[in-house]
Amino acid sequence: MRIIENTTEFQLENRSAVALGKFDGIHLGHRRLLDRVLKQKKQGLRTVVFTFDTSAASFFLGETKELSTRAEKRAVFSEMGIDVLIEFPLNKETAATEPPAFVTRYLAGQMRTAYLCAGPDISFGKGGAGNYALLADYAGNCGYQVELIDKVRVDGEEVSSTRVRKAVREGRMEDACRMLGAPYSVSGIVVHGRELGRKLGMPTANLLPEAGKLLPPNGVYYSRAIVDGRSYRGISNVGYKPTVSQERRIGVETYLYDFEGEIYDSDIRVELLSFRRQERTFGSVEALREQIAKDVEAGKEFSESLFLS
């Protein structure tokens, strides 16, 4: 997958099918957009995702936490078979672009758009005034076909990144999963921790997510981890972890039931499946060991009920 970033000066060589959106969380509505674009490959078009390098919520409203890191989004788009990802710079200059100029310069000119799909709440350009109606008005003169993709509904309500974010913040991981079409996950590199789990006979994989990654409330979660393409059942603790610099950061510490060997410096994706219990302090190491054993047993029963392996 070709990635275009940190520039507004680019030119696509081939006619393209474009999915236009924010793509925070890549929920079922986003996946519907992506599926429609991918079908255009049969027409000989290059598949393109156009999104901003910073979310509008972050740029305009100061929202500091997002459902998906840039690396996580890239991985999903690449796995789905997208040809080109454009991470368009969102700054004072580009945010002031008049919507018609945005369409004629970027969509029609530089991206050579032949097919474009977007959701009903799409907004772009100065003041967010660009919308689906404007895209449709310019379609004929600019030589592209535009398609409106309806919202997906789950539990009777429209799926949105805002709704997914609320579910994650409240620890409702099953609800988040239904809206995302996949478990909510955290990705990164396994780092060294205090090795308390190893001393307890239960070595764990420690992950320190990027600062902008939204995490559910601190506590213990049933989980699944993907390492080197293989899936392992596990149980994870979300909570503050000491670092080498003594900085307190929230991390995800996961015990993998069926894993043997070294895992440090490996890429890992931890899927948080369901909330188990709140984080709490134990009076002794033995009490902690007993609770972890109970958590693991409950986690194995949980994963078996989901036919996980």
TORKOL-4160 file (C-alpha; in steps of 0.2 Angstrom, whole numbers, padded with zeros to 4 digits, m for minus):
309
<pt num="1" X="0000" Y="0000" Z="0000"/>
<pt num="2" X="0007" Y="0017" Z="m0005"/>
<pt num="3" X="0005" Y="0030" Z="0009"/>
<pt num="4" X="0005" Y="0049" Z="0005"/>
<pt num="5" X="0008" Y="0059" Z="0020"/>
<pt num="6" X="0014" Y="0077" Z="0026"/>
<pt num="7" X="0010" Y="0085" Z="0009"/>
<pt num="8" X="m0004" Y="0093" Z="m0001"/>
<pt num="9" X="0007" Y="0091" Z="m0017"/>
<pt num="10" X="0004" Y="0074" Z="m0024"/>
<pt num="11" X="m0003" Y="0067" Z="m0040"/>
<pt num="12" X="m0011" Y="0050" Z="m0043"/>
<pt num="13" X="m0006" Y="0042" Z="m0060"/>
<pt num="14" X="m0022" Y="0032" Z="m0062"/>
<pt num="15" X="m0041" Y="0034" Z="m0061"/>
<pt num="16" X="m0046" Y="0031" Z="m0043"/>
<pt num="17" X="m0060" Y="0025" Z="m0032"/>
<pt num="18" X="m0060" Y="0035" Z="m0016"/>
<pt num="19" X="m0067" Y="0032" Z="0001"/>
<pt num="20" X="m0069" Y="0049" Z="0010"/>
<pt num="21" X="m0070" Y="0049" Z="0029"/>
<pt num="22" X="m0063" Y="0051" Z="0046"/>
<pt num="23" X="m0060" Y="0032" Z="0049"/>
<pt num="24" X="m0057" Y="0033" Z="0068"/>
<pt num="25" X="m0060" Y="0016" Z="0075"/>
<pt num="26" X="m0064" Y="0009" Z="0057"/>
<pt num="27" X="m0082" Y="0003" Z="0063"/>
<pt num="28" X="m0095" Y="m0006" Z="0052"/>
<pt num="29" X="m0100" Y="0010" Z="0043"/>
<pt num="30" X="m0082" Y="0013" Z="0038"/>
<pt num="31" X="m0080" Y="m0005" Z="0033"/>
<pt num="32" X="m0096" Y="m0003" Z="0022"/>
<pt num="33" X="m0087" Y="0012" Z="0013"/>
<pt num="34" X="m0071" Y="0002" Z="0011"/>
<pt num="35" X="m0080" Y="m0013" Z="0004"/>
<pt num="36" X="m0089" Y="m0002" Z="m0009"/>
<pt num="37" X="m0072" Y="0005" Z="m0015"/>
<pt num="38" X="m0064" Y="m0012" Z="m0016"/>
<pt num="39" X="m0077" Y="m0018" Z="m0028"/>
<pt num="40" X="m0072" Y="m0004" Z="m0040"/>
<pt num="41" X="m0055" Y="m0014" Z="m0043"/>
<pt num="42" X="m0065" Y="m0024" Z="m0055"/>
<pt num="43" X="m0068" Y="m0008" Z="m0065"/>
<pt num="44" X="m0049" Y="m0006" Z="m0066"/>
<pt num="45" X="m0048" Y="0008" Z="m0053"/>
<pt num="46" X="m0035" Y="0011" Z="m0040"/>
<pt num="47" X="m0043" Y="0010" Z="m0023"/>
<pt num="48" X="m0039" Y="0025" Z="m0012"/>
<pt num="49" X="m0043" Y="0030" Z="0006"/>
<pt num="50" X="m0043" Y="0049" Z="0009"/>
<pt num="51" X="m0043" Y="0054" Z="0027"/>
<pt num="52" X="m0035" Y="0068" Z="0038"/>
<pt num="53" X="m0019" Y="0065" Z="0048"/>
<pt num="54" X="m0027" Y="0073" Z="0063"/>
<pt num="55" X="m0045" Y="0070" Z="0067"/>
<pt num="56" X="m0057" Y="0085" Z="0066"/>
<pt num="57" X="m0062" Y="0082" Z="0085"/>
<pt num="58" X="m0043" Y="0083" Z="0090"/>
<pt num="59" X="m0040" Y="0099" Z="0079"/>
<pt num="60" X="m0055" Y="0109" Z="0082"/>
<pt num="61" X="m0061" Y="0102" Z="0099"/>
<pt num="62" X="m0046" Y="0097" Z="0108"/>
<pt num="63" X="m0051" Y="0079" Z="0109"/>
<pt num="64" X="m0034" Y="0070" Z="0114"/>
<pt num="65" X="m0039" Y="0052" Z="0113"/>
<pt num="66" X="m0043" Y="0042" Z="0097"/>
<pt num="67" X="m0050" Y="0024" Z="0094"/>
<pt num="68" X="m0036" Y="0020" Z="0081"/>
<pt num="69" X="m0018" Y="0026" Z="0081"/>
<pt num="70" X="m0011" Y="0030" Z="0064"/>
<pt num="71" X="m0001" Y="0013" Z="0063"/>
<pt num="72" X="m0017" Y="0003" Z="0067"/>
<pt num="73" X="m0027" Y="0012" Z="0053"/>
<pt num="74" X="m0013" Y="0008" Z="0041"/>
<pt num="75" X="m0013" Y="m0010" Z="0046"/>
<pt num="76" X="m0031" Y="m0012" Z="0043"/>
<pt num="77" X="m0031" Y="m0003" Z="0026"/>
<pt num="78" X="m0017" Y="m0013" Z="0020"/>
<pt num="79" X="m0024" Y="m0030" Z="0026"/>
<pt num="80" X="m0041" Y="m0025" Z="0017"/>
<pt num="81" X="m0031" Y="m0022" Z="0000"/>
<pt num="82" X="m0032" Y="m0003" Z="m0001"/>
<pt num="83" X="m0019" Y="0003" Z="m0014"/>
<pt num="84" X="m0016" Y="0021" Z="m0009"/>
<pt num="85" X="m0019" Y="0029" Z="0008"/>
<pt num="86" X="m0019" Y="0048" Z="0009"/>
<pt num="87" X="m0016" Y="0056" Z="0026"/>
<pt num="88" X="m0020" Y="0073" Z="0022"/>
<pt num="89" X="m0013" Y="0087" Z="0033"/>
<pt num="90" X="m0026" Y="0096" Z="0043"/>
<pt num="91" X="m0019" Y="0113" Z="0048"/>
<pt num="92" X="m0025" Y="0131" Z="0048"/>
<pt num="93" X="m0022" Y="0133" Z="0030"/>
<pt num="94" X="m0030" Y="0117" Z="0023"/>
<pt num="95" X="m0045" Y="0119" Z="0035"/>
<pt num="96" X="m0048" Y="0136" Z="0027"/>
<pt num="97" X="m0049" Y="0128" Z="0009"/>
<pt num="98" X="m0066" Y="0132" Z="0001"/>
<pt num="99" X="m0076" Y="0116" Z="m0002"/>
<pt num="100" X="m0077" Y="0119" Z="m0021"/>
<pt num="101" X="m0059" Y="0121" Z="m0022"/>
<pt num="102" X="m0056" Y="0106" Z="m0012"/>
<pt num="103" X="m0066" Y="0095" Z="m0024"/>
<pt num="104" X="m0059" Y="0102" Z="m0040"/>
<pt num="105" X="m0041" Y="0103" Z="m0034"/>
<pt num="106" X="m0039" Y="0087" Z="m0024"/>
<pt num="107" X="m0053" Y="0075" Z="m0028"/>
<pt num="108" X="m0055" Y="0079" Z="m0047"/>
<pt num="109" X="m0037" Y="0085" Z="m0051"/>
<pt num="110" X="m0024" Y="0077" Z="m0040"/>
<pt num="111" X="m0033" Y="0061" Z="m0036"/>
<pt num="112" X="m0041" Y="0058" Z="m0053"/>
<pt num="113" X="m0057" Y="0052" Z="m0045"/>
<pt num="114" X="m0069" Y="0041" Z="m0055"/>
<pt num="115" X="m0079" Y="0034" Z="m0041"/>
<pt num="116" X="m0082" Y="0042" Z="m0024"/>
<pt num="117" X="m0092" Y="0036" Z="m0009"/>
<pt num="118" X="m0095" Y="0045" Z="0008"/>
<pt num="119" X="m0107" Y="0044" Z="0022"/>
<pt num="120" X="m0122" Y="0056" Z="0025"/>
<pt num="121" X="m0112" Y="0066" Z="0038"/>
<pt num="122" X="m0097" Y="0069" Z="0028"/>
<pt num="123" X="m0090" Y="0087" Z="0030"/>
<pt num="124" X="m0074" Y="0095" Z="0023"/>
<pt num="125" X="m0067" Y="0112" Z="0019"/>
<pt num="126" X="m0069" Y="0129" Z="0027"/>
<pt num="127" X="m0081" Y="0128" Z="0041"/>
<pt num="128" X="m0085" Y="0110" Z="0037"/>
<pt num="129" X="m0097" Y="0117" Z="0024"/>
<pt num="130" X="m0093" Y="0104" Z="0011"/>
<pt num="131" X="m0105" Y="0090" Z="0012"/>
<pt num="132" X="m0113" Y="0076" Z="0001"/>
<pt num="133" X="m0124" Y="0088" Z="m0008"/>
<pt num="134" X="m0109" Y="0098" Z="m0014"/>
<pt num="135" X="m0100" Y="0082" Z="m0020"/>
<pt num="136" X="m0115" Y="0077" Z="m0030"/>
<pt num="137" X="m0117" Y="0094" Z="m0038"/>
<pt num="138" X="m0099" Y="0094" Z="m0044"/>
<pt num="139" X="m0099" Y="0075" Z="m0050"/>
<pt num="140" X="m0104" Y="0079" Z="m0068"/>
<pt num="141" X="m0092" Y="0093" Z="m0071"/>
<pt num="142" X="m0078" Y="0084" Z="m0062"/>
<pt num="143" X="m0081" Y="0067" Z="m0071"/>
<pt num="144" X="m0084" Y="0056" Z="m0056"/>
<pt num="145" X="m0098" Y="0045" Z="m0050"/>
<pt num="146" X="m0103" Y="0048" Z="m0032"/>
<pt num="147" X="m0112" Y="0036" Z="m0020"/>
<pt num="148" X="m0120" Y="0040" Z="m0003"/>
<pt num="149" X="m0118" Y="0025" Z="0009"/>
<pt num="150" X="m0131" Y="0024" Z="0022"/>
<pt num="151" X="m0127" Y="0023" Z="0041"/>
<pt num="152" X="m0126" Y="0005" Z="0048"/>
<pt num="153" X="m0137" Y="0002" Z="0063"/>
<pt num="154" X="m0133" Y="m0009" Z="0078"/>
<pt num="155" X="m0145" Y="m0011" Z="0092"/>
<pt num="156" X="m0157" Y="0001" Z="0084"/>
<pt num="157" X="m0145" Y="0015" Z="0083"/>
<pt num="158" X="m0133" Y="0022" Z="0070"/>
<pt num="159" X="m0115" Y="0017" Z="0072"/>
<pt num="160" X="m0103" Y="0031" Z="0074"/>
<pt num="161" X="m0085" Y="0034" Z="0081"/>
<pt num="162" X="m0093" Y="0044" Z="0095"/>
<pt num="163" X="m0104" Y="0030" Z="0100"/>
<pt num="164" X="m0090" Y="0017" Z="0100"/>
<pt num="165" X="m0079" Y="0029" Z="0110"/>
<pt num="166" X="m0092" Y="0030" Z="0123"/>
<pt num="167" X="m0094" Y="0011" Z="0124"/>
<pt num="168" X="m0075" Y="0009" Z="0126"/>
<pt num="169" X="m0074" Y="0023" Z="0139"/>
<pt num="170" X="m0087" Y="0014" Z="0149"/>
<pt num="171" X="m0079" Y="m0003" Z="0147"/>
<pt num="172" X="m0093" Y="m0011" Z="0137"/>
<pt num="173" X="m0081" Y="m0021" Z="0126"/>
<pt num="174" X="m0095" Y="m0032" Z="0118"/>
<pt num="175" X="m0105" Y="m0017" Z="0113"/>
<pt num="176" X="m0089" Y="m0009" Z="0105"/>
<pt num="177" X="m0085" Y="m0026" Z="0096"/>
<pt num="178" X="m0103" Y="m0026" Z="0088"/>
<pt num="179" X="m0101" Y="m0009" Z="0081"/>
<pt num="180" X="m0083" Y="m0011" Z="0075"/>
<pt num="181" X="m0086" Y="m0028" Z="0068"/>
<pt num="182" X="m0070" Y="m0034" Z="0077"/>
<pt num="183" X="m0064" Y="m0033" Z="0095"/>
<pt num="184" X="m0057" Y="m0017" Z="0101"/>
<pt num="185" X="m0038" Y="m0019" Z="0101"/>
<pt num="186" X="m0022" Y="m0011" Z="0107"/>
<pt num="187" X="m0006" Y="m0013" Z="0097"/>
<pt num="188" X="0012" Y="m0011" Z="0099"/>
<pt num="189" X="0029" Y="m0018" Z="0105"/>
<pt num="190" X="0031" Y="m0029" Z="0120"/>
<pt num="191" X="0042" Y="m0020" Z="0133"/>
<pt num="192" X="0051" Y="m0026" Z="0149"/>
<pt num="193" X="0041" Y="m0023" Z="0165"/>
<pt num="194" X="0044" Y="m0027" Z="0183"/>
<pt num="195" X="0042" Y="m0046" Z="0179"/>
<pt num="196" X="0031" Y="m0048" Z="0194"/>
<pt num="197" X="0021" Y="m0060" Z="0183"/>
<pt num="198" X="0036" Y="m0071" Z="0180"/>
<pt num="199" X="0040" Y="m0072" Z="0198"/>
<pt num="200" X="0022" Y="m0078" Z="0201"/>
<pt num="201" X="0024" Y="m0091" Z="0188"/>
<pt num="202" X="0014" Y="m0082" Z="0175"/>
<pt num="203" X="0025" Y="m0072" Z="0164"/>
<pt num="204" X="0016" Y="m0058" Z="0155"/>
<pt num="205" X="0018" Y="m0047" Z="0140"/>
<pt num="206" X="0018" Y="m0028" Z="0143"/>
<pt num="207" X="0012" Y="m0016" Z="0131"/>
<pt num="208" X="0013" Y="0003" Z="0132"/>
<pt num="209" X="0001" Y="0011" Z="0120"/>
<pt num="210" X="0003" Y="0027" Z="0111"/>
<pt num="211" X="m0002" Y="0042" Z="0122"/>
<pt num="212" X="m0016" Y="0046" Z="0110"/>
<pt num="213" X="m0024" Y="0029" Z="0111"/>
<pt num="214" X="m0041" Y="0028" Z="0120"/>
<pt num="215" X="m0041" Y="0014" Z="0133"/>
<pt num="216" X="m0056" Y="0007" Z="0143"/>
<pt num="217" X="m0056" Y="0010" Z="0162"/>
<pt num="218" X="m0042" Y="0002" Z="0172"/>
<pt num="219" X="m0046" Y="m0016" Z="0177"/>
<pt num="220" X="m0045" Y="m0034" Z="0171"/>
<pt num="221" X="m0051" Y="m0040" Z="0154"/>
<pt num="222" X="m0053" Y="m0056" Z="0145"/>
<pt num="223" X="m0043" Y="m0055" Z="0130"/>
<pt num="224" X="m0035" Y="m0063" Z="0115"/>
<pt num="225" X="m0017" Y="m0058" Z="0108"/>
<pt num="226" X="m0010" Y="m0060" Z="0091"/>
<pt num="227" X="0009" Y="m0062" Z="0090"/>
<pt num="228" X="0017" Y="m0066" Z="0073"/>
<pt num="229" X="0001" Y="m0071" Z="0065"/>
<pt num="230" X="m0004" Y="m0083" Z="0079"/>
<pt num="231" X="m0019" Y="m0081" Z="0091"/>
<pt num="232" X="m0017" Y="m0084" Z="0110"/>
<pt num="233" X="m0030" Y="m0084" Z="0123"/>
<pt num="234" X="m0026" Y="m0072" Z="0138"/>
<pt num="235" X="m0031" Y="m0061" Z="0152"/>
<pt num="236" X="m0026" Y="m0043" Z="0152"/>
<pt num="237" X="m0024" Y="m0029" Z="0165"/>
<pt num="238" X="m0026" Y="m0011" Z="0160"/>
<pt num="239" X="m0018" Y="0001" Z="0173"/>
<pt num="240" X="m0003" Y="0012" Z="0177"/>
<pt num="241" X="0014" Y="0004" Z="0174"/>
<pt num="242" X="0031" Y="0011" Z="0180"/>
<pt num="243" X="0043" Y="0015" Z="0166"/>
<pt num="244" X="0062" Y="0016" Z="0166"/>
<pt num="245" X="0061" Y="0035" Z="0167"/>
<pt num="246" X="0048" Y="0032" Z="0182"/>
<pt num="247" X="0035" Y="0041" Z="0172"/>
<pt num="248" X="0018" Y="0034" Z="0176"/>
<pt num="249" X="0009" Y="0027" Z="0160"/>
<pt num="250" X="m0006" Y="0017" Z="0157"/>
<pt num="251" X="m0001" Y="0000" Z="0150"/>
<pt num="252" X="m0009" Y="m0016" Z="0145"/>
<pt num="253" X="m0001" Y="m0032" Z="0153"/>
<pt num="254" X="m0007" Y="m0048" Z="0146"/>
<pt num="255" X="m0004" Y="m0066" Z="0152"/>
<pt num="256" X="m0005" Y="m0078" Z="0138"/>
<pt num="257" X="m0012" Y="m0095" Z="0143"/>
<pt num="258" X="m0004" Y="m0106" Z="0129"/>
<pt num="259" X="0012" Y="m0096" Z="0125"/>
<pt num="260" X="0029" Y="m0102" Z="0128"/>
<pt num="261" X="0046" Y="m0093" Z="0124"/>
<pt num="262" X="0052" Y="m0076" Z="0124"/>
<pt num="263" X="0041" Y="m0062" Z="0117"/>
<pt num="264" X="0051" Y="m0046" Z="0121"/>
<pt num="265" X="0052" Y="m0033" Z="0106"/>
<pt num="266" X="0038" Y="m0043" Z="0097"/>
<pt num="267" X="0024" Y="m0034" Z="0088"/>
<pt num="268" X="0008" Y="m0038" Z="0098"/>
<pt num="269" X="m0011" Y="m0034" Z="0096"/>
<pt num="270" X="m0021" Y="m0037" Z="0111"/>
<pt num="271" X="m0040" Y="m0038" Z="0109"/>
<pt num="272" X="m0050" Y="m0033" Z="0124"/>
<pt num="273" X="m0065" Y="m0044" Z="0124"/>
<pt num="274" X="m0074" Y="m0042" Z="0140"/>
<pt num="275" X="m0073" Y="m0033" Z="0157"/>
<pt num="276" X="m0069" Y="m0045" Z="0171"/>
<pt num="277" X="m0066" Y="m0035" Z="0187"/>
<pt num="278" X="m0059" Y="m0018" Z="0193"/>
<pt num="279" X="m0041" Y="m0016" Z="0197"/>
<pt num="280" X="m0037" Y="m0017" Z="0216"/>
<pt num="281" X="m0023" Y="m0018" Z="0228"/>
<pt num="282" X="m0019" Y="m0035" Z="0237"/>
<pt num="283" X="m0012" Y="m0037" Z="0255"/>
<pt num="284" X="0000" Y="m0050" Z="0250"/>
<pt num="285" X="0009" Y="m0058" Z="0235"/>
<pt num="286" X="m0001" Y="m0074" Z="0239"/>
<pt num="287" X="m0017" Y="m0066" Z="0238"/>
<pt num="288" X="m0013" Y="m0058" Z="0222"/>
<pt num="289" X="m0007" Y="m0076" Z="0215"/>
<pt num="290" X="m0024" Y="m0083" Z="0221"/>
<pt num="291" X="m0034" Y="m0069" Z="0212"/>
<pt num="292" X="m0024" Y="m0071" Z="0196"/>
<pt num="293" X="m0027" Y="m0090" Z="0196"/>
<pt num="294" X="m0046" Y="m0087" Z="0198"/>
<pt num="295" X="m0045" Y="m0074" Z="0184"/>
<pt num="296" X="m0036" Y="m0086" Z="0172"/>
<pt num="297" X="m0048" Y="m0100" Z="0176"/>
<pt num="298" X="m0063" Y="m0089" Z="0173"/>
<pt num="299" X="m0055" Y="m0082" Z="0157"/>
<pt num="300" X="m0052" Y="m0100" Z="0150"/>
<pt num="301" X="m0071" Y="m0104" Z="0153"/>
<pt num="302" X="m0075" Y="m0087" Z="0144"/>
<pt num="303" X="m0064" Y="m0091" Z="0129"/>
<pt num="304" X="m0071" Y="m0109" Z="0128"/>
<pt num="305" X="m0089" Y="m0102" Z="0128"/>
<pt num="306" X="m0084" Y="m0091" Z="0112"/>
<pt num="307" X="m0075" Y="m0106" Z="0104"/>
<pt num="308" X="m0059" Y="m0097" Z="0105"/>
<pt num="309" X="m0043" Y="m0107" Z="0103"/>
